[in-house]
Amino acid sequence: MKPTRSTTLAATALVTVALTATACGPSGPAKSKNSPGTPGGAYSVALTEPDHLLPGRTTSSYSLQVLQGLFDPPASLDPEDGSVKPLAASSWSSADNIVWTVRFRPGTTFHNGERVTAASFADAWNAAAYGPNGWEANYYFAQIKGYDALNPSEEGAKPAARTLSGLKVLDDTTLQVTLKAPFGQFPMLLSFPAFAPLPKAATVNPDAVDVAPIGNGPYRLDGRWERNQKIRLKKFTAYRGIRKPMADDIDFKIYTSRETAFTELQAGNVDVLTTIPAANSAQAKRLFGDRFSIRPSGTMDYLGLPVKDPRFADPRIRKAISMAIDRKGITQAIYNGVYKPATSVVGDMIPGHRPDACGRTCAYDPAAAKQLLVCPGGVAGARAGEVATADPTDAQWLTAGGHPPKGH
């Protein structure tokens, strides 16, 4: 996290489709309490309550906003061109895209003074990859050799190992990573917060560190995580990384809805809103003028179908549900065209994106959807209202998709 003197008002990408979608959201500076270009000061950021603050334990965008300040993963993504750049790592190399040598910057510490070493990264990755731990980012480590032994596919089977065989600590600053197969995008994977290091305390009592995180980033936790109220970060004065934090303090104010947060922004009670309600985009543009802009995002929301449920086991049923959702209509009616439906699981701002990869499956065609259900026999009992979401403000687009077409 690198706040500037002109704080940012942004709406992250919201997916308005089933299966695949990306979007663009409004962003731009809101009002700042300090003079432009002047270091220091405090900023408040509106946030929905995170689920966890242990990097490998979450993939929630609300958690990641906080983790970006608390932790330095090995790499970072340049927001301008999408290139991968070293962060906690100083370099990485591979002759075959299978065996990678990752070298970390020496002389860095966690917020409790403990040295950050290659083992700090290996321990964190092993904890996230170990299936019985049930950490949300587990699957991010599936490319590493030994992952399958930690995550047996047979129900009730016990893991054959507790650590990834593909990780080898060569010395305090060097980690050798062996993948299951060639994967040239491995450095990009290293930019995800789940690949950040963890102190020894996290392997002993992860629940305690989850609520009182000890990171290696430019900011440390100030005080305690006040559930459903606030999270305060303070600049870590012993930070030896390469990021240059501008603010002295960052206050994350937790709100139950984006609408409430937007009202607080208007009232001047919060400086930064990273996700404004798209329905308020026109109003926000009038209020904030050139401090409001639209920029692309690679963030994606999606509807996940329970494929173990016999009603959704047939891929034709899942395709029918996708084709029964009017993505374009939803983006126009609910989000004023601020967001856009995706045609791929990879956003168009990400290198490697292929346009229209989803094809007809993402095209609104209720007649074809109904025809697909004739053979499988329909999805009796599966209704659009049976949806669970971590963000209550998503209810509008979730219900706007209508009900799946019924078969015969």
C-alpha positions as CSV (number, residue, x, y, z in Angstrom):
1,M,0.0,0.0,0.0
2,K,1.4,3.3,-1.0
3,P,-1.0,6.2,-0.3
4,T,-0.3,9.5,-2.1
5,R,-1.3,12.9,-1.0
6,S,-4.2,12.9,-3.4
7,T,-6.1,9.9,-1.9
8,T,-7.9,7.5,-4.2
9,L,-11.6,7.0,-4.8
10,A,-12.1,3.8,-6.7
11,A,-14.5,1.1,-7.5
12,T,-13.0,-2.3,-8.0
13,A,-14.1,-4.6,-10.7
14,L,-17.5,-6.3,-10.0
15,V,-18.5,-9.2,-12.0
16,T,-22.1,-9.2,-13.2
17,V,-22.1,-12.7,-14.8
18,A,-22.2,-16.3,-13.9
19,L,-19.0,-18.3,-14.5
20,T,-16.8,-15.5,-15.9
21,A,-16.6,-11.7,-15.9
22,T,-14.4,-8.7,-15.4
23,A,-15.2,-5.0,-15.1
24,C,-14.0,-1.5,-14.8
25,G,-14.7,0.8,-11.9
26,P,-14.5,4.5,-11.1
27,S,-11.5,5.7,-9.3
28,G,-9.7,8.9,-8.6
29,P,-8.6,11.1,-5.7
30,A,-11.0,12.1,-3.1
31,K,-10.2,15.0,-0.8
32,S,-7.0,14.9,1.3
33,K,-6.4,16.3,4.7
34,N,-2.9,17.3,3.9
35,S,-1.1,19.4,1.3
36,P,-0.2,17.5,-2.0
37,G,3.3,16.2,-1.9
38,T,3.7,16.5,1.8
39,P,4.8,13.3,3.5
40,G,3.2,12.1,6.7
41,G,-0.3,12.4,8.0
42,A,-3.1,10.0,8.4
43,Y,-5.6,8.6,6.0
44,S,-8.9,6.8,6.5
45,V,-10.0,4.0,4.1
46,A,-13.5,2.6,4.0
47,L,-13.5,-1.2,4.1
48,T,-15.8,-4.2,4.5
49,E,-14.9,-6.4,7.4
50,P,-12.0,-8.8,6.4
51,D,-12.3,-12.5,7.0
52,H,-8.7,-13.1,8.0
53,L,-5.4,-11.2,8.2
54,L,-3.0,-14.2,7.7
55,P,-1.9,-14.0,4.1
56,G,-2.4,-17.7,3.1
57,R,-5.7,-17.9,4.9
58,T,-7.6,-15.5,2.7
59,T,-8.3,-14.5,-0.9
60,S,-10.8,-11.8,0.1
61,S,-10.2,-8.4,-1.6
62,Y,-11.1,-6.7,1.7
63,S,-8.4,-8.6,3.5
64,L,-5.9,-8.1,0.7
65,Q,-6.3,-4.3,1.0
66,V,-4.9,-4.5,4.5
67,L,-2.3,-7.2,3.8
68,Q,-0.8,-5.0,1.1
69,G,0.4,-2.7,3.8
70,L,1.4,-5.3,6.3
71,F,3.3,-7.8,4.1
72,D,5.8,-7.8,1.3
73,P,5.5,-10.9,-0.9
74,P,8.5,-11.9,-3.1
75,A,7.2,-9.9,-6.1
76,S,4.9,-7.1,-7.1
77,L,2.9,-6.3,-10.3
78,D,3.4,-3.0,-12.0
79,P,-0.1,-1.4,-12.2
80,E,0.9,0.4,-15.4
81,D,2.1,-2.4,-17.6
82,G,1.4,-5.6,-15.6
83,S,5.1,-6.5,-15.4
84,V,6.4,-8.5,-12.5
85,K,9.1,-6.8,-10.3
86,P,11.1,-8.0,-7.3
87,L,9.8,-6.9,-3.9
88,A,10.9,-9.1,-0.9
89,A,12.9,-11.1,-3.5
90,S,15.9,-9.6,-5.2
91,S,15.8,-12.0,-8.1
92,W,14.5,-15.3,-9.5
93,S,15.8,-17.5,-12.3
94,S,15.1,-20.8,-14.0
95,A,16.7,-22.6,-16.9
96,D,13.7,-24.8,-17.6
97,N,10.7,-23.1,-15.9
98,I,10.5,-26.0,-13.6
99,V,13.3,-25.5,-11.1
100,W,13.4,-21.9,-9.9
101,T,15.9,-20.2,-7.7
102,V,14.5,-17.3,-5.7
103,R,16.9,-15.0,-3.8
104,F,15.6,-12.7,-1.1
105,R,16.8,-9.4,0.1
106,P,19.1,-9.7,3.2
107,G,18.7,-7.6,6.3
108,T,14.9,-7.4,6.5
109,T,12.9,-8.1,9.6
110,F,9.3,-8.8,10.7
111,H,7.5,-6.2,12.8
112,N,8.5,-8.1,16.0
113,G,12.3,-7.9,15.1
114,E,12.6,-11.5,13.9
115,R,14.8,-11.9,10.8
116,V,13.1,-12.7,7.5
117,T,14.9,-15.6,5.9
118,A,14.2,-18.1,3.0
119,A,12.8,-20.4,5.7
120,S,10.2,-17.8,6.6
121,F,8.8,-18.1,3.1
122,A,9.1,-21.9,3.0
123,D,7.2,-22.3,6.3
124,A,4.5,-20.0,5.2
125,W,4.0,-21.8,1.9
126,N,3.9,-25.2,3.5
127,A,1.3,-24.1,6.0
128,A,-0.9,-22.7,3.2
129,A,-0.4,-25.8,1.0
130,Y,-1.2,-28.4,3.8
131,G,-4.8,-29.5,3.1
132,P,-5.9,-30.2,6.6
133,N,-5.2,-26.6,7.6
134,G,-8.0,-25.5,5.3
135,W,-6.4,-22.2,4.3
136,E,-8.3,-20.4,1.6
137,A,-5.2,-19.8,-0.7
138,N,-4.3,-23.4,-0.6
139,Y,-4.8,-23.9,-4.4
140,Y,-2.3,-21.2,-5.2
141,F,0.5,-23.7,-4.4
142,A,-0.8,-26.5,-6.6
143,Q,2.0,-25.9,-9.1
144,I,4.7,-26.8,-6.6
145,K,6.0,-30.4,-6.5
146,G,4.6,-32.3,-3.6
147,Y,1.3,-30.5,-3.4
148,D,-0.7,-33.6,-4.2
149,A,0.8,-35.4,-1.2
150,L,-0.5,-32.7,1.1
151,N,-3.9,-32.7,-0.5
152,P,-5.1,-36.3,-1.3
153,S,-8.1,-36.4,-3.6
154,E,-9.7,-39.4,-1.9
155,E,-12.3,-38.4,0.7
156,G,-11.1,-39.2,4.2
157,A,-7.5,-39.9,3.1
158,K,-4.7,-38.5,5.2
159,P,-1.9,-36.5,3.6
160,A,1.3,-38.4,2.9
161,A,3.5,-35.5,3.9
162,R,3.3,-32.2,5.8
163,T,5.7,-30.1,3.6
164,L,6.1,-29.5,-0.1
165,S,8.9,-31.7,-1.5
166,G,9.5,-29.0,-4.1
167,L,10.8,-26.5,-1.6
168,K,14.4,-26.5,-0.5
169,V,16.1,-23.8,1.6
170,L,19.6,-23.5,0.2
171,D,20.7,-20.8,2.7
172,D,19.2,-17.8,4.6
173,T,18.4,-15.9,1.5
174,T,17.9,-18.6,-1.2
175,L,15.0,-20.8,-1.8
176,Q,14.9,-23.5,-4.5
177,V,11.4,-24.2,-5.8
178,T,10.7,-27.2,-8.0
179,L,7.4,-27.2,-9.9
180,K,5.3,-30.2,-11.1
181,A,5.6,-29.0,-14.7
182,P,7.1,-26.1,-16.7
183,F,5.3,-22.8,-15.7
184,G,6.8,-19.6,-17.0
185,Q,4.3,-17.4,-15.1
186,F,5.6,-18.6,-11.7
187,P,7.1,-15.1,-10.9
188,M,3.7,-13.5,-11.4
189,L,2.3,-16.0,-8.9
190,L,4.8,-14.8,-6.4
191,S,3.1,-11.4,-6.3
192,F,0.0,-12.8,-4.5
193,P,0.0,-12.0,-0.8
194,A,-0.3,-15.7,0.1
195,F,3.4,-16.1,-0.9
196,A,4.5,-13.6,1.8
197,P,6.6,-14.9,4.7
198,L,5.4,-15.6,8.1
199,P,7.2,-15.4,11.5
200,K,7.7,-18.4,13.7
201,A,4.8,-17.5,15.9
202,A,2.4,-18.1,13.0
203,T,3.4,-21.7,12.7
204,V,2.9,-22.2,16.5
205,N,-0.4,-20.3,16.9
206,P,-1.8,-19.2,13.5
207,D,-5.1,-18.1,15.1
208,A,-3.3,-15.6,17.3
209,V,-1.3,-14.1,14.4
210,D,-4.4,-14.1,12.2
211,V,-6.0,-11.4,14.5
212,A,-2.7,-9.7,15.4
213,P,-0.6,-10.1,12.2
214,I,3.2,-9.7,12.3
215,G,4.3,-8.8,8.8
216,N,7.4,-7.7,6.9
217,G,5.8,-4.8,5.1
218,P,6.1,-1.0,5.3
219,Y,3.2,-0.8,7.8
220,R,2.6,-2.6,11.1
221,L,-0.6,-3.2,13.1
222,D,-1.2,-0.3,15.5
223,G,-3.2,-1.5,18.5
224,R,-5.6,-4.3,17.8
225,W,-8.1,-5.3,15.1
226,E,-11.3,-3.9,16.4
227,R,-13.9,-6.2,14.7
228,N,-16.5,-4.5,12.6
229,Q,-15.0,-1.1,13.6
230,K,-11.5,-0.4,12.5
231,I,-8.0,-1.6,11.7
232,R,-5.2,0.9,12.2
233,L,-1.8,0.6,10.5
234,K,1.3,2.7,11.4
235,K,4.5,3.1,9.4
236,F,7.1,0.6,10.4
237,T,10.2,2.6,11.1
238,A,12.6,-0.4,10.8
239,Y,11.3,-1.3,7.4
240,R,14.2,-2.1,5.0
241,G,12.2,-3.0,1.9
242,I,12.0,-1.1,-1.3
243,R,8.5,0.5,-1.0
244,K,8.3,4.1,0.2
245,P,5.2,4.7,2.3
246,M,4.0,8.3,2.3
247,A,1.4,8.2,5.1
248,D,2.3,7.8,8.8
249,D,-1.0,6.1,9.7
250,I,-3.7,4.4,7.7
251,D,-7.1,3.9,9.4
252,F,-9.4,1.3,7.8
253,K,-12.9,2.1,8.9
254,I,-15.2,-0.9,8.5
255,Y,-18.7,-0.4,7.1
256,T,-21.4,-3.0,6.5
257,S,-22.3,-1.7,3.0
258,R,-20.8,0.3,0.2
259,E,-23.8,2.6,0.3
260,T,-23.1,3.6,3.9
261,A,-19.4,4.1,3.1
262,F,-20.3,6.3,0.1
263,T,-22.5,8.4,2.4
264,E,-19.6,8.7,4.8
265,L,-17.3,9.8,2.0
266,Q,-19.7,12.5,1.0
267,A,-19.8,13.7,4.6
268,G,-16.0,13.9,4.8
269,N,-15.8,11.1,7.4
270,V,-13.6,8.9,5.3
271,D,-10.8,9.8,2.8
272,V,-10.6,6.8,0.5
273,L,-13.3,4.6,-0.9
274,T,-12.0,1.7,-3.0
275,T,-15.4,0.5,-4.1
276,I,-18.2,2.9,-4.6
277,P,-21.7,1.7,-5.6
278,A,-21.8,1.7,-9.3
279,A,-25.4,3.1,-9.2
280,N,-23.8,6.2,-7.6
281,S,-21.1,6.6,-10.3
282,A,-22.8,9.5,-12.0
283,Q,-23.4,11.3,-8.7
284,A,-19.8,10.7,-7.7
285,K,-18.5,12.2,-10.9
286,R,-20.5,15.3,-10.2
287,L,-19.4,15.5,-6.6
288,F,-15.7,14.8,-7.1
289,G,-15.0,16.0,-10.7
290,D,-11.5,15.3,-11.9
291,R,-10.8,13.4,-8.6
292,F,-13.0,10.7,-10.1
293,S,-12.0,8.5,-13.0
294,I,-12.5,5.1,-14.5
295,R,-9.7,2.6,-14.7
296,P,-9.5,-1.1,-15.5
297,S,-9.1,-3.8,-12.9
298,G,-8.3,-7.5,-13.0
299,T,-10.6,-8.2,-10.1
300,M,-13.2,-10.8,-10.8
301,D,-16.4,-11.9,-8.9
302,Y,-18.2,-15.0,-10.0
303,L,-21.0,-17.4,-9.2
304,G,-19.6,-20.7,-8.1
305,L,-21.9,-23.8,-8.7
306,P,-21.8,-26.8,-6.3
307,V,-20.7,-29.4,-8.9
308,K,-20.8,-32.2,-6.3
309,D,-24.6,-31.6,-6.1
310,P,-26.2,-34.0,-8.6
311,R,-28.4,-31.2,-9.9
312,F,-25.3,-29.4,-11.3
313,A,-23.1,-32.3,-12.2
314,D,-24.0,-32.2,-15.9
315,P,-22.0,-29.5,-17.6
316,R,-24.9,-28.7,-19.9
317,I,-26.9,-27.5,-16.9
318,R,-24.1,-25.2,-15.8
319,K,-23.8,-23.9,-19.3
320,A,-27.6,-23.3,-19.4
321,I,-27.4,-21.3,-16.2
322,S,-24.7,-19.1,-17.7
323,M,-26.6,-18.5,-20.9
324,A,-29.7,-17.6,-18.9
325,I,-28.1,-14.5,-17.4
326,D,-28.3,-11.2,-19.2
327,R,-24.9,-9.7,-18.3
328,K,-25.1,-6.7,-20.5
329,G,-28.6,-5.9,-19.2
330,I,-27.5,-6.1,-15.6
331,T,-24.4,-3.9,-16.2
332,Q,-26.6,-1.2,-17.8
333,A,-29.6,-1.4,-15.5
334,I,-27.9,-1.7,-12.2
335,Y,-24.3,-0.4,-12.8
336,N,-24.9,2.4,-15.4
337,G,-22.5,0.7,-17.8
338,V,-19.6,1.3,-15.3
339,Y,-18.8,-2.4,-15.3
340,K,-18.5,-4.7,-18.2
341,P,-19.2,-8.4,-18.6
342,A,-16.2,-10.6,-19.3
343,T,-15.6,-13.0,-22.0
344,S,-12.7,-14.7,-20.3
345,V,-11.6,-15.6,-16.8
346,V,-8.6,-13.4,-17.5
347,G,-9.2,-9.7,-17.5
348,D,-8.3,-7.8,-20.7
349,M,-5.7,-5.7,-18.7
350,I,-3.7,-8.9,-17.9
351,P,-1.0,-10.1,-20.3
352,G,-2.1,-13.3,-22.1
353,H,-5.8,-12.3,-22.2
354,R,-7.8,-13.9,-25.0
355,P,-10.9,-12.0,-26.1
356,D,-14.2,-14.0,-26.2
357,A,-12.6,-17.1,-24.7
358,C,-16.0,-18.0,-23.1
359,G,-17.8,-17.9,-26.5
360,R,-21.5,-18.8,-26.6
361,T,-21.4,-19.9,-22.9
362,C,-21.3,-16.3,-21.8
363,A,-23.8,-15.0,-24.4
364,Y,-27.4,-14.3,-23.2
365,D,-29.6,-16.8,-25.0
366,P,-32.5,-18.0,-22.8
367,A,-34.0,-20.1,-25.6
368,A,-30.8,-22.1,-26.1
369,A,-30.4,-22.4,-22.3
370,K,-33.9,-23.9,-22.0
371,Q,-33.1,-26.3,-24.9
372,L,-30.0,-27.5,-23.1
373,L,-32.1,-28.5,-20.1
374,V,-34.5,-30.7,-22.1
375,C,-32.1,-33.7,-22.0
376,P,-30.7,-33.4,-18.5
377,G,-34.2,-33.0,-17.1
378,G,-34.0,-29.5,-15.6
379,V,-32.7,-28.2,-12.3
380,A,-35.7,-28.5,-10.1
381,G,-35.2,-26.9,-6.7
382,A,-32.2,-24.9,-7.9
383,R,-33.2,-21.2,-7.7
384,A,-31.3,-18.0,-8.1
385,G,-32.2,-17.0,-4.6
386,E,-30.0,-19.8,-3.2
387,V,-26.9,-17.7,-3.1
388,A,-24.4,-17.0,-0.4
389,T,-22.1,-13.9,-0.5
390,A,-19.7,-12.3,1.8
391,D,-20.8,-8.8,0.7
392,P,-24.4,-7.9,1.3
393,T,-24.2,-5.2,-1.4
394,D,-23.8,-7.9,-4.0
395,A,-27.4,-8.9,-3.6
396,Q,-28.6,-6.5,-6.3
397,W,-26.7,-8.1,-9.1
398,L,-27.1,-11.6,-7.8
399,T,-30.9,-11.4,-7.8
400,A,-31.1,-9.4,-11.0
401,G,-29.9,-12.4,-13.0
402,G,-33.3,-14.0,-12.6
403,H,-34.1,-17.7,-12.1
404,P,-32.4,-20.5,-14.0
405,P,-34.7,-21.7,-16.9
406,K,-36.7,-24.8,-15.9
407,G,-36.4,-28.0,-18.0
408,H,-39.2,-30.4,-18.9
